[in-house]
Amino acid sequence: MFYLFLSFLQKEVAKRMSQMNQEPPEHCLSGKMNLWDTFTEAMRSRFTFDQDPCKLYNEQVLVDPIYEVPPTKVSMLFTLQYRVNKKLQQCKEYFFKFKSVLPV
């Protein structure tokens, strides 16, 4: 179960690192914004349902990837994997019993 959690965590860390290597959006850097850019960004944020790219970028940088891996996903996949493996093991036993009965 720990290996499953670790693999999910590594995938999340890799995704986060690739996102962090990108440059932040231009309008997120306050030193590079002029009055018109500030006005247009304020209007865009008020009258659209789009997610704020600055907020998304900051979440990608500041949120630890360990919080992005839900324990329910890990436990459900572990349970599913355990049950499937048990059924396959039983099928393998039945197959070898059947094979031993067949005349060669």
N, CA, C and O atoms as a Tinker XYZ file with bonds, in Angstrom:
   416  protein
     1  N      0.829000   -1.187000    0.000000    73     2
     2  CA     0.000000    0.000000    0.000000    64     1     3
     3  C      0.874000    1.252000    0.000000    63     2     4     5
     4  O      0.527000    2.265000   -0.606000    81     3
     5  N      1.996000    1.167000    0.678000    73     3     6
     6  CA     2.891000    2.318000    0.719000    64     5     7
     7  C      3.482000    2.597000   -0.657000    63     6     8     9
     8  O      3.675000    3.754000   -1.031000    81     7
     9  N      3.769000    1.531000   -1.415000    73     7    10
    10  CA     4.342000    1.720000   -2.745000    64     9    11
    11  C      3.357000    2.379000   -3.686000    63    10    12    13
    12  O      3.746000    3.183000   -4.533000    81    11
    13  N      2.098000    2.049000   -3.545000    73    11    14
    14  CA     1.060000    2.676000   -4.355000    64    13    15
    15  C      0.972000    4.167000   -4.037000    63    14    16    17
    16  O      0.895000    4.996000   -4.943000    81    15
    17  N      0.983000    4.503000   -2.755000    73    15    18
    18  CA     0.968000    5.908000   -2.354000    64    17    19
    19  C      2.209000    6.620000   -2.871000    63    18    20    21
    20  O      2.128000    7.755000   -3.342000    81    19
    21  N      3.350000    5.960000   -2.785000    73    19    22
    22  CA     4.601000    6.565000   -3.235000    64    21    23
    23  C      4.590000    6.804000   -4.737000    63    22    24    25
    24  O      5.098000    7.824000   -5.204000    81    23
    25  N      4.019000    5.881000   -5.499000    73    23    26
    26  CA     3.971000    6.083000   -6.948000    64    25    27
    27  C      3.048000    7.250000   -7.306000    63    26    28    29
    28  O      3.371000    8.045000   -8.189000    81    27
    29  N      1.905000    7.359000   -6.629000    73    27    30
    30  CA     1.020000    8.504000   -6.866000    64    29    31
    31  C      1.707000    9.808000   -6.479000    63    30    32    33
    32  O      1.574000   10.816000   -7.172000    81    31
    33  N      2.434000    9.785000   -5.377000    73    31    34
    34  CA     3.126000   10.984000   -4.937000    64    33    35
    35  C      4.207000   11.384000   -5.930000    63    34    36    37
    36  O      4.365000   12.571000   -6.219000    81    35
    37  N      4.948000   10.429000   -6.454000    73    35    38
    38  CA     5.991000   10.744000   -7.422000    64    37    39
    39  C      5.396000   11.318000   -8.706000    63    38    40    41
    40  O      5.968000   12.235000   -9.296000    81    39
    41  N      4.267000   10.794000   -9.137000    73    39    42
    42  CA     3.608000   11.349000  -10.321000    64    41    43
    43  C      3.172000   12.785000  -10.071000    63    42    44    45
    44  O      3.313000   13.646000  -10.940000    81    43
    45  N      2.647000   13.035000   -8.889000    73    43    46
    46  CA     2.192000   14.385000   -8.551000    64    45    47
    47  C      3.375000   15.353000   -8.455000    63    46    48    49
    48  O      3.284000   16.497000   -8.900000    81    47
    49  N      4.475000   14.894000   -7.876000    73    47    50
    50  CA     5.667000   15.742000   -7.767000    64    49    51
    51  C      6.215000   16.043000   -9.156000    63    50    52    53
    52  O      6.613000   17.177000   -9.425000    81    51
    53  N      6.244000   15.050000  -10.043000    73    51    54
    54  CA     6.747000   15.272000  -11.402000    64    53    55
    55  C      5.868000   16.270000  -12.151000    63    54    56    57
    56  O      6.366000   17.139000  -12.866000    81    55
    57  N      4.552000   16.131000  -11.976000    73    55    58
    58  CA     3.640000   17.071000  -12.624000    64    57    59
    59  C      3.846000   18.484000  -12.079000    63    58    60    61
    60  O      3.837000   19.463000  -12.825000    81    59
    61  N      4.031000   18.565000  -10.767000    73    59    62
    62  CA     4.234000   19.874000  -10.135000    64    61    63
    63  C      5.557000   20.508000  -10.576000    63    62    64    65
    64  O      5.615000   21.716000  -10.808000    81    63
    65  N      6.611000   19.710000  -10.691000    73    63    66
    66  CA     7.902000   20.246000  -11.114000    64    65    67
    67  C      7.854000   20.748000  -12.554000    63    66    68    69
    68  O      8.465000   21.766000  -12.878000    81    67
    69  N      7.134000   20.042000  -13.413000    73    67    70
    70  CA     7.033000   20.508000  -14.796000    64    69    71
    71  C      6.233000   21.809000  -14.872000    63    70    72    73
    72  O      6.518000   22.664000  -15.711000    81    71
    73  N      5.245000   21.959000  -14.008000    73    71    74
    74  CA     4.473000   23.198000  -13.994000    64    73    75
    75  C      5.272000   24.340000  -13.384000    63    74    76    77
    76  O      5.115000   25.493000  -13.786000    81    75
    77  N      6.120000   24.031000  -12.423000    73    75    78
    78  CA     6.897000   25.094000  -11.776000    64    77    79
    79  C      8.033000   25.592000  -12.665000    63    78    80    81
    80  O      8.526000   26.703000  -12.471000    81    79
    81  N      8.456000   24.781000  -13.641000    73    79    82
    82  CA     9.519000   25.213000  -14.534000    64    81    83
    83  C      9.040000   26.243000  -15.546000    63    82    84    85
    84  O      9.852000   26.899000  -16.198000    81    83
    85  N      7.736000   26.386000  -15.679000    73    83    86
    86  CA     7.202000   27.385000  -16.589000    64    85    87
    87  C      7.291000   28.764000  -15.938000    63    86    88    89
    88  O      7.312000   28.894000  -14.714000    81    87
    89  N      7.341000   29.773000  -16.776000    73    87    90
    90  CA     7.369000   31.148000  -16.275000    64    89    91
    91  C      5.983000   31.538000  -15.771000    63    90    92    93
    92  O      4.975000   31.082000  -16.311000    81    91
    93  N      5.926000   32.379000  -14.739000    73    91    94
    94  CA     4.600000   32.856000  -14.296000    64    93    95
    95  C      3.986000   33.739000  -15.374000    63    94    96    97
    96  O      4.714000   34.342000  -16.162000    81    95
    97  N      2.669000   33.825000  -15.424000    73    95    98
    98  CA     2.028000   34.704000  -16.417000    64    97    99
    99  C      2.487000   36.147000  -16.240000    63    98   100   101
   100  O      2.764000   36.594000  -15.127000    81    99
   101  N      2.563000   36.862000  -17.348000    73    99   102
   102  CA     3.081000   38.235000  -17.332000    64   101   103
   103  C      2.270000   39.158000  -16.422000    63   102   104   105
   104  O      2.830000   39.999000  -15.719000    81   103
   105  N      0.949000   38.992000  -16.444000    73   103   106
   106  CA     0.130000   39.915000  -15.653000    64   105   107
   107  C      0.142000   39.554000  -14.165000    63   106   108   109
   108  O     -0.476000   40.252000  -13.361000    81   107
   109  N      0.831000   38.482000  -13.790000    73   107   110
   110  CA     0.949000   38.142000  -12.375000    64   109   111
   111  C      2.119000   38.869000  -11.710000    63   110   112   113
   112  O      2.183000   38.966000  -10.484000    81   111
   113  N      3.019000   39.365000  -12.507000    73   111   114
   114  CA     4.165000   40.097000  -11.963000    64   113   115
   115  C      3.763000   41.555000  -11.807000    63   114   116   117
   116  O      3.583000   42.263000  -12.798000    81   115
   117  N      3.623000   41.999000  -10.585000    73   115   118
   118  CA     3.069000   43.330000  -10.337000    64   117   119
   119  C      3.988000   44.443000  -10.833000    63   118   120   121
   120  O      3.502000   45.521000  -11.173000    81   119
   121  N      5.281000   44.220000  -10.883000    73   119   122
   122  CA     6.196000   45.268000  -11.346000    64   121   123
   123  C      6.072000   45.539000  -12.825000    63   122   124   125
   124  O      6.468000   46.613000  -13.279000    81   123
   125  N      5.537000   44.607000  -13.598000    73   123   126
   126  CA     5.443000   44.769000  -15.045000    64   125   127
   127  C      4.061000   45.224000  -15.500000    63   126   128   129
   128  O      3.824000   45.365000  -16.700000    81   127
   129  N      3.149000   45.454000  -14.561000    73   127   130
   130  CA     1.792000   45.857000  -14.946000    64   129   131
   131  C      1.670000   47.369000  -14.929000    63   130   132   133
   132  O      2.140000   48.038000  -14.009000    81   131
   133  N      1.021000   47.899000  -15.976000    73   131   134
   134  CA     0.727000   49.326000  -15.972000    64   133   135
   135  C     -0.741000   49.518000  -15.593000    63   134   136   137
   136  O     -1.418000   48.555000  -15.234000    81   135
   137  N     -1.221000   50.717000  -15.668000    73   135   138
   138  CA    -2.585000   51.028000  -15.242000    64   137   139
   139  C     -3.619000   50.303000  -16.108000    63   138   140   141
   140  O     -4.610000   49.786000  -15.592000    81   139
   141  N     -3.386000   50.265000  -17.426000    73   139   142
   142  CA    -4.333000   49.613000  -18.319000    64   141   143
   143  C     -4.392000   48.107000  -18.050000    63   142   144   145
   144  O     -5.478000   47.528000  -18.034000    81   143
   145  N     -3.245000   47.472000  -17.840000    73   143   146
   146  CA    -3.217000   46.039000  -17.539000    64   145   147
   147  C     -3.951000   45.730000  -16.238000    63   146   148   149
   148  O     -4.659000   44.727000  -16.144000    81   147
   149  N     -3.784000   46.582000  -15.244000    73   147   150
   150  CA    -4.473000   46.394000  -13.972000    64   149   151
   151  C     -5.984000   46.496000  -14.157000    63   150   152   153
   152  O     -6.743000   45.703000  -13.600000    81   151
   153  N     -6.410000   47.483000  -14.946000    73   151   154
   154  CA    -7.832000   47.677000  -15.197000    64   153   155
   155  C     -8.420000   46.491000  -15.960000    63   154   156   157
   156  O     -9.471000   45.972000  -15.582000    81   155
   157  N     -7.760000   46.063000  -17.019000    73   155   158
   158  CA    -8.286000   44.947000  -17.813000    64   157   159
   159  C     -8.303000   43.652000  -17.006000    63   158   160   161
   160  O     -9.221000   42.847000  -17.162000    81   159
   161  N     -7.322000   43.439000  -16.160000    73   159   162
   162  CA    -7.304000   42.233000  -15.321000    64   161   163
   163  C     -8.436000   42.269000  -14.301000    63   162   164   165
   164  O     -9.058000   41.242000  -14.029000    81   163
   165  N     -8.709000   43.448000  -13.733000    73   163   166
   166  CA    -9.809000   43.580000  -12.782000    64   165   167
   167  C    -11.154000   43.313000  -13.467000    63   166   168   169
   168  O    -12.017000   42.648000  -12.892000    81   167
   169  N    -11.337000   43.818000  -14.669000    73   167   170
   170  CA   -12.580000   43.588000  -15.405000    64   169   171
   171  C    -12.701000   42.119000  -15.813000    63   170   172   173
   172  O    -13.787000   41.545000  -15.735000    81   171
   173  N    -11.613000   41.515000  -16.239000    73   171   174
   174  CA   -11.646000   40.114000  -16.644000    64   173   175
   175  C    -12.015000   39.219000  -15.469000    63   174   176   177
   176  O    -12.787000   38.272000  -15.615000    81   175
   177  N    -11.460000   39.528000  -14.310000    73   175   178
   178  CA   -11.741000   38.688000  -13.145000    64   177   179
   179  C    -13.169000   38.872000  -12.636000    63   178   180   181
   180  O    -13.727000   37.961000  -12.023000    81   179
   181  N    -13.757000   40.018000  -12.878000    73   179   182
   182  CA   -15.122000   40.251000  -12.404000    64   181   183
   183  C    -16.193000   39.693000  -13.323000    63   182   184   185
   184  O    -17.225000   39.215000  -12.851000    81   183
   185  N    -15.965000   39.745000  -14.622000    73   183   186
   186  CA   -17.030000   39.438000  -15.569000    64   185   187
   187  C    -16.829000   38.128000  -16.334000    63   186   188   189
   188  O    -17.522000   37.893000  -17.323000    81   187
   189  N    -15.923000   37.290000  -15.914000    73   187   190
   190  CA   -15.771000   35.984000  -16.547000    64   189   191
   191  C    -15.761000   34.901000  -15.476000    63   190   192   193
   192  O    -15.540000   35.173000  -14.296000    81   191
   193  N    -16.001000   33.684000  -15.907000    73   191   194
   194  CA   -15.952000   32.549000  -14.998000    64   193   195
   195  C    -14.637000   31.796000  -15.106000    63   194   196   197
   196  O    -14.475000   30.731000  -14.511000    81   195
   197  N    -13.701000   32.344000  -15.861000    73   195   198
   198  CA   -12.394000   31.701000  -16.004000    64   197   199
   199  C    -11.657000   31.711000  -14.680000    63   198   200   201
   200  O    -11.823000   32.614000  -13.860000    81   199
   201  N    -10.837000   30.687000  -14.487000    73   199   202
   202  CA   -10.008000   30.655000  -13.280000    64   201   203
   203  C     -8.874000   31.650000  -13.437000    63   202   204   205
   204  O     -8.351000   31.848000  -14.533000    81   203
   205  N     -8.507000   32.262000  -12.348000    73   203   206
   206  CA    -7.425000   33.239000  -12.371000    64   205   207
   207  C     -6.099000   32.519000  -12.571000    63   206   208   209
   208  O     -5.734000   31.675000  -11.752000    81   207
   209  N     -5.363000   32.834000  -13.651000    73   207   210
   210  CA    -4.094000   32.141000  -13.876000    64   209   211
   211  C     -3.053000   32.437000  -12.794000    63   210   212   213
   212  O     -2.190000   31.602000  -12.523000    81   211
   213  N     -3.126000   33.604000  -12.182000    73   211   214
   214  CA    -2.190000   33.916000  -11.092000    64   213   215
   215  C     -2.458000   33.030000   -9.878000    63   214   216   217
   216  O     -1.531000   32.543000   -9.232000    81   215
   217  N     -3.736000   32.830000   -9.582000    73   215   218
   218  CA    -4.100000   31.972000   -8.461000    64   217   219
   219  C     -3.680000   30.534000   -8.726000    63   218   220   221
   220  O     -3.155000   29.863000   -7.837000    81   219
   221  N     -3.909000   30.059000   -9.949000    73   219   222
   222  CA    -3.504000   28.703000  -10.306000    64   221   223
   223  C     -1.991000   28.533000  -10.207000    63   222   224   225
   224  O     -1.505000   27.522000   -9.699000    81   223
   225  N     -1.254000   29.520000  -10.693000    73   223   226
   226  CA     0.211000   29.435000  -10.631000    64   225   227
   227  C      0.688000   29.407000   -9.175000    63   226   228   229
   228  O      1.555000   28.610000   -8.817000    81   227
   229  N      0.125000   30.269000   -8.353000    73   227   230
   230  CA     0.534000   30.304000   -6.947000    64   229   231
   231  C      0.156000   29.018000   -6.212000    63   230   232   233
   232  O      0.900000   28.568000   -5.340000    81   231
   233  N     -0.978000   28.426000   -6.548000    73   231   234
   234  CA    -1.339000   27.139000   -5.948000    64   233   235
   235  C     -0.353000   26.055000   -6.357000    63   234   236   237
   236  O      0.011000   25.204000   -5.546000    81   235
   237  N      0.072000   26.084000   -7.598000    73   235   238
   238  CA     1.036000   25.096000   -8.066000    64   237   239
   239  C      2.372000   25.241000   -7.354000    63   238   240   241
   240  O      3.056000   24.252000   -7.093000    81   239
   241  N      2.732000   26.457000   -7.048000    73   239   242
   242  CA     4.030000   26.697000   -6.408000    64   241   243
   243  C      3.963000   26.429000   -4.905000    63   242   244   245
   244  O      4.908000   25.882000   -4.335000    81   243
   245  N      2.871000   26.803000   -4.264000    73   243   246
   246  CA     2.833000   26.793000   -2.803000    64   245   247
   247  C      2.240000   25.540000   -2.164000    63   246   248   249
   248  O      2.589000   25.218000   -1.028000    81   247
   249  N      1.353000   24.824000   -2.858000    73   247   250
   250  CA     0.697000   23.669000   -2.247000    64   249   251
   251  C      1.607000   22.452000   -2.369000    63   250   252   253
   252  O      2.120000   22.153000   -3.448000    81   251
   253  N      1.800000   21.765000   -1.271000    73   251   254
   254  CA     2.651000   20.580000   -1.246000    64   253   255
   255  C      1.962000   19.435000   -1.984000    63   254   256   257
   256  O      0.773000   19.203000   -1.768000    81   255
   257  N      2.672000   18.716000   -2.844000    73   255   258
   258  CA     2.027000   17.641000   -3.614000    64   257   259
   259  C      1.494000   16.498000   -2.760000    63   258   260   261
   260  O      0.636000   15.748000   -3.225000    81   259
   261  N      1.966000   16.338000   -1.543000    73   259   262
   262  CA     1.471000   15.248000   -0.698000    64   261   263
   263  C     -0.003000   15.445000   -0.358000    63   262   264   265
   264  O     -0.713000   14.478000   -0.082000    81   263
   265  N     -0.460000   16.688000   -0.379000    73   263   266
   266  CA    -1.873000   16.953000   -0.101000    64   265   267
   267  C     -2.747000   16.695000   -1.318000    63   266   268   269
   268  O     -3.971000   16.648000   -1.197000    81   267
   269  N     -2.147000   16.527000   -2.482000    73   267   270
   270  CA    -2.900000   16.293000   -3.708000    64   269   271
   271  C     -3.221000   14.815000   -3.917000    63   270   272   273
   272  O     -4.048000   14.480000   -4.766000    81   271
   273  N     -2.581000   13.932000   -3.160000    73   271   274
   274  CA    -2.829000   12.495000   -3.288000    64   273   275
   275  C     -3.846000   12.092000   -2.222000    63   274   276   277
   276  O     -3.508000   12.033000   -1.040000    81   275
   277  N     -5.086000   11.814000   -2.623000    73   275   278
   278  CA    -6.099000   11.475000   -1.620000    64   277   279
   279  C     -5.912000   10.053000   -1.090000    63   278   280   281
   280  O     -5.680000    9.134000   -1.876000    81   279
   281  N     -6.009000    9.857000    0.212000    73   279   282
   282  CA    -5.852000    8.514000    0.767000    64   281   283
   283  C     -6.966000    7.562000    0.345000    63   282   284   285
   284  O     -6.760000    6.348000    0.321000    81   283
   285  N     -8.139000    8.091000    0.014000    73   283   286
   286  CA    -9.222000    7.217000   -0.436000    64   285   287
   287  C     -8.883000    6.571000   -1.767000    63   286   288   289
   288  O     -9.212000    5.408000   -1.999000    81   287
   289  N     -8.227000    7.321000   -2.641000    73   287   290
   290  CA    -7.829000    6.759000   -3.934000    64   289   291
   291  C     -6.838000    5.622000   -3.736000    63   290   292   293
   292  O     -6.931000    4.583000   -4.390000    81   291
   293  N     -5.901000    5.823000   -2.838000    73   291   294
   294  CA    -4.893000    4.801000   -2.574000    64   293   295
   295  C     -5.547000    3.567000   -1.964000    63   294   296   297
   296  O     -5.273000    2.446000   -2.392000    81   295
   297  N     -6.403000    3.762000   -0.974000    73   295   298
   298  CA    -7.013000    2.606000   -0.313000    64   297   299
   299  C     -7.964000    1.860000   -1.241000    63   298   300   301
   300  O     -8.015000    0.631000   -1.203000    81   299
   301  N     -8.716000    2.575000   -2.072000    73   299   302
   302  CA    -9.624000    1.907000   -2.995000    64   301   303
   303  C     -8.855000    1.111000   -4.048000    63   302   304   305
   304  O     -9.238000   -0.013000   -4.374000    81   303
   305  N     -7.780000    1.680000   -4.579000    73   303   306
   306  CA    -6.991000    0.950000   -5.559000    64   305   307
   307  C     -6.291000   -0.246000   -4.936000    63   306   308   309
   308  O     -6.163000   -1.295000   -5.566000    81   307
   309  N     -5.841000   -0.090000   -3.708000    73   307   310
   310  CA    -5.197000   -1.215000   -3.023000    64   309   311
   311  C     -6.202000   -2.347000   -2.810000    63   310   312   313
   312  O     -5.880000   -3.514000   -3.033000    81   311
   313  N     -7.403000   -2.007000   -2.385000    73   311   314
   314  CA    -8.444000   -3.019000   -2.172000    64   313   315
   315  C     -8.811000   -3.705000   -3.484000    63   314   316   317
   316  O     -8.943000   -4.928000   -3.533000    81   315
   317  N     -8.973000   -2.922000   -4.538000    73   315   318
   318  CA    -9.306000   -3.485000   -5.836000    64   317   319
   319  C     -8.185000   -4.402000   -6.335000    63   318   320   321
   320  O     -8.440000   -5.492000   -6.847000    81   319
   321  N     -6.970000   -3.950000   -6.179000    73   319   322
   322  CA    -5.832000   -4.756000   -6.607000    64   321   323
   323  C     -5.751000   -6.051000   -5.803000    63   322   324   325
   324  O     -5.457000   -7.107000   -6.363000    81   323
   325  N     -6.000000   -5.985000   -4.531000    73   323   326
   326  CA    -5.958000   -7.174000   -3.680000    64   325   327
   327  C     -7.017000   -8.185000   -4.104000    63   326   328   329
   328  O     -6.741000   -9.379000   -4.213000    81   327
   329  N     -8.241000   -7.690000   -4.345000    73   327   330
   330  CA    -9.324000   -8.595000   -4.738000    64   329   331
   331  C     -9.072000   -9.221000   -6.106000    63   330   332   333
   332  O     -9.323000  -10.412000   -6.293000    81   331
   333  N     -8.588000   -8.449000   -7.049000    73   331   334
   334  CA    -8.305000   -8.984000   -8.382000    64   333   335
   335  C     -7.194000  -10.022000   -8.299000    63   334   336   337
   336  O     -7.277000  -11.069000   -8.941000    81   335
   337  N     -6.162000   -9.747000   -7.520000    73   335   338
   338  CA    -5.064000  -10.705000   -7.385000    64   337   339
   339  C     -5.534000  -12.001000   -6.727000    63   338   340   341
   340  O     -5.098000  -13.086000   -7.112000    81   339
   341  N     -6.416000  -11.892000   -5.743000    73   339   342
   342  CA    -6.945000  -13.100000   -5.100000    64   341   343
   343  C     -7.719000  -13.943000   -6.102000    63   342   344   345
   344  O     -7.551000  -15.161000   -6.146000    81   343
   345  N     -8.567000  -13.306000   -6.909000    73   343   346
   346  CA    -9.346000  -14.041000   -7.902000    64   345   347
   347  C     -8.432000  -14.677000   -8.948000    63   346   348   349
   348  O     -8.655000  -15.817000   -9.356000    81   347
   349  N     -7.413000  -13.952000   -9.381000    73   347   350
   350  CA    -6.490000  -14.524000  -10.355000    64   349   351
   351  C     -5.709000  -15.695000   -9.762000    63   350   352   353
   352  O     -5.421000  -16.672000  -10.453000    81   351
   353  N     -5.376000  -15.591000   -8.504000    73   351   354
   354  CA    -4.665000  -16.694000   -7.848000    64   353   355
   355  C     -5.565000  -17.938000   -7.783000    63   354   356   357
   356  O     -5.098000  -19.055000   -8.006000    81   355
   357  N     -6.825000  -17.745000   -7.484000    73   355   358
   358  CA    -7.758000  -18.868000   -7.474000    64   357   359
   359  C     -7.920000  -19.469000   -8.867000    63   358   360   361
   360  O     -7.966000  -20.690000   -9.018000    81   359
   361  N     -8.005000  -18.620000   -9.875000    73   359   362
   362  CA    -8.119000  -19.114000  -11.256000    64   361   363
   363  C     -6.882000  -19.913000  -11.642000    63   362   364   365
   364  O     -6.979000  -20.941000  -12.314000    81   363
   365  N     -5.730000  -19.437000  -11.216000    73   363   366
   366  CA    -4.490000  -20.153000  -11.513000    64   365   367
   367  C     -4.495000  -21.530000  -10.856000    63   366   368   369
   368  O     -4.088000  -22.510000  -11.480000    81   367
   369  N     -4.944000  -21.619000   -9.625000    73   367   370
   370  CA    -5.011000  -22.909000   -8.930000    64   369   371
   371  C     -5.977000  -23.860000   -9.631000    63   370   372   373
   372  O     -5.666000  -25.039000   -9.806000    81   371
   373  N     -7.151000  -23.357000  -10.038000    73   371   374
   374  CA    -8.121000  -24.197000  -10.732000    64   373   375
   375  C     -7.580000  -24.655000  -12.083000    63   374   376   377
   376  O     -7.807000  -25.792000  -12.496000    81   375
   377  N     -6.874000  -23.776000  -12.757000    73   375   378
   378  CA    -6.307000  -24.136000  -14.048000    64   377   379
   379  C     -5.276000  -25.251000  -13.906000    63   378   380   381
   380  O     -5.280000  -26.197000  -14.694000    81   379
   381  N     -4.397000  -25.153000  -12.916000    73   379   382
   382  CA    -3.388000  -26.188000  -12.724000    64   381   383
   383  C     -4.013000  -27.500000  -12.251000    63   382   384   385
   384  O     -3.518000  -28.574000  -12.594000    81   383
   385  N     -5.080000  -27.431000  -11.476000    73   383   386
   386  CA    -5.796000  -28.665000  -11.099000    64   385   387
   387  C     -6.402000  -29.311000  -12.327000    63   386   388   389
   388  O     -6.309000  -30.525000  -12.505000    81   387
   389  N     -7.021000  -28.507000  -13.174000    73   387   390
   390  CA    -7.608000  -29.017000  -14.402000    64   389   391
   391  C     -6.546000  -29.582000  -15.335000    63   390   392   393
   392  O     -6.759000  -30.615000  -15.970000    81   391
   393  N     -5.417000  -28.914000  -15.419000    73   391   394
   394  CA    -4.330000  -29.361000  -16.288000    64   393   395
   395  C     -3.738000  -30.694000  -15.793000    63   394   396   397
   396  O     -3.342000  -31.542000  -16.593000    81   395
   397  N     -3.686000  -30.858000  -14.493000    73   395   398
   398  CA    -3.127000  -32.103000  -13.962000    64   397   399
   399  C     -4.053000  -33.298000  -14.207000    63   398   400   401
   400  O     -3.584000  -34.436000  -14.247000    81   399
   401  N     -5.335000  -33.064000  -14.368000    73   399   402
   402  CA    -6.293000  -34.132000  -14.608000    64   401   403
   403  C     -6.275000  -34.572000  -16.077000    63   402   404   405
   404  O     -6.565000  -35.729000  -16.378000    81   403
   405  N     -5.944000  -33.674000  -16.971000    73   403   406
   406  CA    -5.940000  -34.001000  -18.399000    64   405   407
   407  C     -4.873000  -35.039000  -18.732000    63   406   408   409
   408  O     -3.755000  -34.975000  -18.219000    81   407
   409  N     -5.215000  -35.978000  -19.579000    73   407   410
   410  CA    -4.179000  -36.940000  -19.999000    64   409   411
   411  C     -3.268000  -36.296000  -21.048000    63   410   412   413
   412  O     -3.720000  -35.531000  -21.900000    81   411
   413  N     -2.024000  -36.612000  -20.969000    73   411   414
   414  CA    -1.060000  -36.026000  -21.897000    64   413   415
   415  C     -0.740000  -36.959000  -23.017000    63   414   416
   416  O      0.058000  -36.623000  -23.892000    81   415
